[in-house]
Amino acid sequence: MMGHIYCIGEALIDFVCTDSLGLFHGKQFEKNAGGAPANVSAAIAKLGGETSFLGQVGKDDFGDHLKDTLEKHGVQTQGVIQKGTTTLAFVGIDQTGERSFSFVRGADGNYDSANLPLSDLDQKDIVHFGAALGFSGGALEDSYFCLRDEATSKGAFISFDPNYRDTLIAPDELASYLEKVRSFIAIADFVKLSEEELTLITGETEVSRGAQKICALGAKYVAVTLGKYGTYLQNSKAQQVVSSIAIKQVDSTGAGDAFTGGLLYQIQKAGTAELSFAKLLDFLEVANVVGALTCTKYGAIPALPSLEEVKSALAN
């Protein structure tokens, strides 16, 4: 029997600057549903996986839009709470498609652990933590730790992406943030990192040395995304780079989340008990394409590819 995937964290509205002038000069902004764990859950569901999003959105038009968008993509939303105002993110895009962020925090941090489906968890399930806003105190952070402990005790598969944003972590909070990140890495089956996050956590600028340190902290597998060069995979015994496809990048918003969703979808189909380094290499080839195709359109959830689009890109 196939397990279920639970994604916990923030769902928010991305206002994406579409005139490639950045946040300072930009005038044209497009509204899109987003938020790292919401993006992951939507990517999984659009590919055909079974997934639930756990989080709080506003009891407002933005919150209605977020919940409706997730449901239209096939995400189960019984764990979504609507109360307060919705968190907003303004995303500046430069001429290369790279991003800068500014956040207006809403009610996502108030997600209470009483809303967690703890009794439903079992060892076949996958729980994904996308911690862009999950380690900033309050009820959501408590829910992260509560869900982590319950999932670990039941033997569920733990996926973790710190989703570091320097605009969200004050300099005097960085040490505490990194301590929390390392506590999740210590129990994670799979950790997804950018090169910036790898250096921030380990102090290493060389990918292989940094990835080895992540495994030494306790992670069973670590994947470091390398942009157009693909993904570096490491466990305690082996390492390898899996290449990606060439694209014309428009907006990289949500690409890492789409990649993670593409990977977790395949792990769910195969079953967590059957996972191996060799299988992950095959899964990463597909996940790289899911992430790359997301970069060819604006927004995160609106840009997610279908399974047919992924298969077509792989065939070509």
PEZIHU-V467317 format. One record per pair of residues at least 6 apart in sequence whose C-alpha atoms are under 8 Angstrom apart, sorted by the first residue. I is the first residue (numbers start at 1). GAP is how many residues later the second one is. Records with the same first field share a line. If there is no record, write none. Layout:
# PEZIHU-V467317
I: GAP + GAP
This chain:
# PEZIHU-V467317
1: 123
2: 122 + 123 + 266 + 267 + 269
3: 121 + 122 + 123 + 265 + 268
4: 46 + 47 + 48 + 120 + 121 + 122 + 264
5: 36 + 45 + 46 + 47 + 120 + 121 + 122 + 123 + 263
6: 35 + 45 + 46 + 47 + 48 + 119 + 120 + 121 + 122
7: 30 + 31 + 33 + 34 + 44 + 45 + 46 + 47 + 120 + 121 + 122 + 123
8: 29 + 30 + 45 + 46 + 47 + 119 + 120 + 121 + 122 + 136
9: 26 + 27 + 28 + 29 + 45 + 46 + 99 + 120 + 121 + 122 + 124 + 125 + 131
10: 25 + 26 + 27 + 28 + 45 + 46 + 47 + 98 + 99 + 122 + 123 + 124
11: 22 + 23 + 24 + 25 + 26 + 27 + 44 + 45 + 46 + 55 + 76 + 97
12: 21 + 22 + 23 + 45 + 51 + 54 + 74 + 75 + 76 + 77
13: 18 + 19 + 20 + 21 + 22 + 49 + 53 + 73 + 74 + 75 + 76
14: 16 + 17 + 18 + 19 + 20 + 21 + 74 + 75 + 76 + 77 + 285
15: 14 + 15 + 16 + 17 + 73 + 74 + 75 + 76
16: 13 + 14 + 15 + 16 + 74 + 75 + 76 + 77 + 282 + 283
17: 6 + 9 + 10 + 11 + 12 + 13 + 73 + 74 + 75 + 76
18: 8 + 10 + 11 + 12 + 75 + 280
19: 7 + 8 + 9 + 10 + 74
20: 6 + 72 + 73 + 74 + 75 + 77
21: 71 + 72 + 73 + 74
22: 69 + 70 + 71 + 72 + 77 + 78
23: 67 + 68 + 69 + 70 + 77
26: 66
32: 267 + 268 + 269 + 270
33: 32 + 33 + 36 + 266 + 267 + 268 + 269
34: 32 + 220 + 265 + 266 + 267
36: 94 + 95 + 96 + 127 + 218 + 221
37: 16 + 91 + 92 + 93 + 220
38: 15 + 32
39: 215 + 218 + 219 + 222 + 261 + 262
40: 217 + 218 + 220 + 221
41: 10 + 11 + 12 + 34 + 220
42: 28 + 31 + 32 + 33 + 219 + 259 + 262
43: 214 + 215 + 218 + 219 + 258 + 261 + 262
44: 6 + 7 + 217 + 218 + 220 + 221
45: 6 + 28 + 29 + 30
46: 27 + 28 + 258 + 259 + 260 + 261
47: 215 + 218 + 258 + 259 + 260
48: 217 + 259
49: 216 + 219 + 220
50: 25
51: 24 + 25
52: 23 + 24 + 25 + 26 + 27
53: 22 + 23 + 24 + 26 + 27
54: 23 + 24 + 25 + 26 + 62
55: 24 + 25 + 26 + 53 + 56
56: 24 + 25 + 26 + 27 + 51 + 52 + 53 + 54 + 55
57: 6 + 9 + 23 + 24 + 25 + 26 + 27 + 28 + 29 + 30 + 49 + 50 + 51
58: 6 + 24 + 25 + 26 + 27 + 28 + 29 + 48 + 49 + 50
59: 23 + 24 + 25 + 26 + 27
60: 24 + 25 + 26
62: 24
63: 19 + 22 + 23
67: 10 + 13
70: 6 + 7
71: 6
79: 36 + 37 + 38
81: 30
83: 24
84: 22 + 23
85: 21 + 22
86: 19 + 20 + 21 + 22
87: 16 + 17 + 18 + 19 + 20 + 21
88: 15 + 16 + 17 + 18
89: 12 + 13 + 14 + 15
90: 11 + 12 + 13
91: 8 + 9 + 10 + 11
92: 7 + 8 + 9
93: 6 + 7 + 158
96: 153 + 154
97: 152 + 153 + 154 + 155
98: 153 + 154
99: 152 + 153 + 154
101: 66
102: 65
103: 64 + 65
108: 32
109: 24 + 25 + 27 + 28 + 29 + 30 + 31 + 32
110: 28 + 29 + 30
111: 28 + 29 + 32
112: 27 + 28 + 30 + 31
113: 26 + 27 + 29 + 30 + 33 + 34
116: 27 + 31
118: 29 + 32 + 33
121: 29 + 30 + 33 + 35
122: 29 + 32 + 33 + 34
123: 28 + 31 + 32 + 33 + 34
124: 31 + 32 + 33 + 147 + 148
125: 31 + 32
126: 30 + 31 + 32 + 33 + 138 + 142
127: 24 + 29 + 30 + 31 + 32
128: 30 + 31 + 32 + 33
129: 15 + 29 + 30 + 31 + 32 + 33
130: 30 + 31 + 32 + 33
131: 29 + 30 + 31 + 32 + 33
132: 30 + 31 + 32 + 33 + 36
133: 35
134: 6 + 7 + 10
135: 6 + 42 + 45
136: 33 + 41
148: 10
151: 6 + 7
152: 6 + 35
157: 31 + 32 + 115
158: 29 + 30 + 31 + 32
159: 29 + 30 + 31 + 32 + 33
160: 24 + 25 + 28 + 30 + 31 + 32
161: 30 + 31 + 32
162: 19 + 30 + 31 + 35
163: 30 + 34
164: 33
169: 8
178: 23
182: 19 + 35
185: 6 + 29 + 32 + 33 + 34
186: 31 + 32 + 33
187: 31 + 32
188: 30 + 31 + 32
189: 30 + 31 + 32
190: 29 + 30 + 31 + 32 + 33
191: 28 + 30 + 31 + 32
192: 30 + 31 + 32 + 33 + 68
193: 29 + 30 + 31 + 32
194: 30 + 31 + 32
195: 10 + 12 + 29 + 30 + 31
198: 6 + 7 + 9 + 12 + 13 + 26
199: 6 + 11
202: 8 + 11 + 12
203: 7
204: 6
207: 17 + 25
208: 26 + 31
211: 11 + 13 + 23
212: 22 + 23 + 24
214: 8
215: 6 + 7 + 19 + 20 + 21
216: 20
219: 16
220: 15 + 16
221: 12 + 13 + 14 + 15
222: 11 + 12 + 13
223: 8 + 9 + 10 + 11
224: 7 + 8 + 9
225: 6 + 7 + 31
226: 6
228: 15 + 16 + 17 + 18
229: 14 + 15
230: 11 + 12 + 13 + 14 + 58
231: 10 + 11 + 12 + 13 + 53 + 57
232: 7 + 8 + 9 + 10
233: 6 + 7 + 8 + 9 + 48
234: 6
235: 42
238: 39
242: 39 + 42 + 43
243: 42 + 45
244: 41 + 44 + 45 + 48
245: 43 + 44 + 47
246: 46
247: 45 + 46 + 49
248: 47 + 48
249: 46 + 47 + 48
250: 45 + 46 + 47 + 48
251: 43 + 44 + 45 + 46 + 47 + 48
252: 42 + 43 + 44
253: 41 + 42 + 45 + 46 + 47
254: 37 + 40 + 41 + 45 + 46 + 47
255: 35 + 36 + 37 + 39 + 40 + 45
256: 35
257: 34
258: 29 + 32 + 33 + 36 + 46
259: 28 + 29 + 30 + 31 + 32
260: 27
261: 26
262: 24 + 25 + 28 + 29
263: 20 + 21 + 23 + 24
266: 17
267: 8 + 16
286: 24 + 28
289: 21 + 24 + 25
290: 14 + 15 + 20
293: 10 + 11 + 12 + 17
294: 6 + 9 + 10 + 11
295: 8
296: 7
297: 6
